[in-house]
């Protein structure tokens, strides 16, 4: 029996993943079911125009699906969609698999798994955060890191492949471990932004142009995170657009700090990045790309920010 697939959360990332899933479903003569907390948005209307069918609630979607993907902005939204009024919990069928792709705390996804798996012996929960910005999702080059029972990940993996051309890294059977790996990866990105901001500012204050600095990066550190965020910082390109905002960065770095405290891990760089994100937020830059950490470093070094 073919899977009936649904997706919850049609934001920047969710919409791009939805398009890949919708194309896959249409190729099999089916349609993707979708749910978004705000129903009348240009993105939702666009997905409907492409053949996706909008459901009235998470429970409604769950009652019609065997495989569900969720991409939401924060832990409260993830819990509300999974277990709130008219949540997945109230419609999921035994034998269905719920795929939580949001960047949330490991304990949050474990709580969701415990609640949903209590609805039937064959209900499965897979946590599958992704690495990549919305433009990477659009191009289908995300990295997916699923964790859950092998038989459940096996069912999910064919539906990841259209947008996971960067790769699929299986983490283990505990869904929370996927979120630990996601937070460690995002910690490396946040730390790279901080490092690039400080290094470029040090060079600029001592006569080395931003272009020259980026020539060094491209020649000696040719990795996507350094080139991508370094290029943004060098050009003062802090418009988030389809990217990751200061506000979302605060949420993720806060999760890193929470995980570090809970596990007795010393994580001073996260504290520094959080301080700079908070100062960017206070300066009215919450909707800027989180590379705006650089504006704080520069301003503390007497280099003004171009508005």
Phi, psi and omega in degrees: 000126181293153178286142166259122191252141175227157177226136180243124180104094184255046174281202184301311180283315183301321181296321180291318176297320179302320181296319177295315180295321180297318178296320178295316180295319179297326179293341179255012177076022179238185177225151178278137172265140181228156171218138174220139183299324173257113191276327186260078177235156177304323181294315180297316179298321179296317178295321176296320178298332180273001175112353178289151182247124183277131177260157187279338182199164174301321179297320178299313179297315183298326182291344184249356188242155171253344181217123185232137177245139181230126176230103186233164192283330186202175187297318181299316179297319180298317179291320179297315181293322182284318192226005179282189176302130182060027178280177179308321181308328186268003180224348186295141181258148177300135183099351179276158177237132179252127184248109181266111185254003183286154174273095183228172180295146176306320181292331178292315181291329176293322177296317178299316180298316181296319180294312185288321181292343175287352181274352179173149185293341182251008174289136179239148174232126176241130171266133185214070174297162182232154173249129180138152180273171180304327178293326175291322176298318179300320181279353178079024185244043174280159168254125181252141181233081183279149173218137181162182179300139185306321182292331178283318177296324177301319179292325185281323192305319179300334180275346175276329190303324181298334181241008183243045182290345173289331177144166176230118181247110179283134188258330183148194184267337179280113182305326182297334181295330176297323180285329172298313180298319178300315181292325176294322177294316178294330174298319179294323177294312180299319179295324178294320177299315178299313182297314178299319180299313182291315183295316180294321179293319177301315178296315183297321180291346181241026169091003179265122183292159178297322179297319179295318177302316181292332174296321175297314180302312183293328182278324190244338180231058188279071178240148186304319182296315181293314182291319182292305182286326176299318178297320178297314182296317181297325184265005186055038182263084185251011175289121185296320180053241179267017186260214190243123189273166173303317181299314178292326176298320177299320178298312183292316180294326174300321177294321177299316179296318178299314180296320180296315180298317183294332184255004180067036182259133177278119187223065186294329181296323178298321179296320179294313179299319180297320178299317181289324175296320179297321179291324175295320178298315180297334179276007178083024184249026183300330180264008174280161173300146184292354169295350176296354166312324182298328181295325179290314179300317181294314182297325176290346180252017176067031172248114184290156178268134174279121182277000000 
